[in-house]
Amino acid sequence: LMGMASARTVARLRSQLFDAIMNKPYAFFDKNSSGDLSSRLSSDATIVGEVVGAKLMNLLRHALIGTGSLGMMLLISPQLATLIAACIFPLGLVTLFAGRRIQRMSHNVQTALGKATDFAVERLGNVLTVISFAQEQAEGAHYAERLRH
């Protein structure tokens, strides 16, 4: 049931994202490559679908387990429960900052993947020219370099 809802959400999200991209001004397409945009259209929508599906259910399950555990801890030892509750706040802050850093890193990876995809599409579209100048190895090295950044 959640899988079907997730798939529909991803399809609707991709459609809305595609419409939003198509309605951007001309300058937007000068700034962003088609490879980057297509990478974001496919990868980001898939990630959102995963969050809507399994991860949302896991969050709910863990919230219920955490609430029940906290209640049991309060019954058994209120002092220990208070100490643990005081430790959760700093851990939450660490998690928040780490999540933001991972988000920035993910954005950089998506941008690099988009540029590499754009490069590959351009080179594969002109593969006869690449072959005629015997540049297959050089273009392979250029593509590998783009994937590393």
Phi, psi and omega in degrees: 000313179292327179297318179293318179296320179295316180297319178294321179296317179296317179298316179294319179297315178299318180296315180293322178294318178298315178299319180295320179295317182294337181265009178284155178290165183304321182298330178300321182283338172289325183278327185244132181281156180294327177296317179296316180295317180292325177296317179292323180299320182274311186289312183296321179294323178295318179298317179297321178298320177296319180296315181295325183280259189293319186291326177293319177295319177298318179300314179299315181298314181293326177296318177295316179297317179297318179296316178296318179296318179297319177299316179295320179295321178296324177291319184281310183209097181299326180295315180294322178297321178294318178298316180293319178298323178292332180280336183293323182300309178298324177296323177296320178295317178299316179297320179299312180293321177295321178297320178294321178295317178296323178297317178296317179297319179297319177299317179296320179296316179297321178295315179296319179296321177297318179293320178294320178295318178299316178299314181296317180298317180296313182291321179291329176291335180243035186297328180294323177292319178299315181293320183295333177261009179053049182249022182300313181295318181296317180293324175298318178294321179296319179295316178300321179296320179294327178290331180285338182259000000 
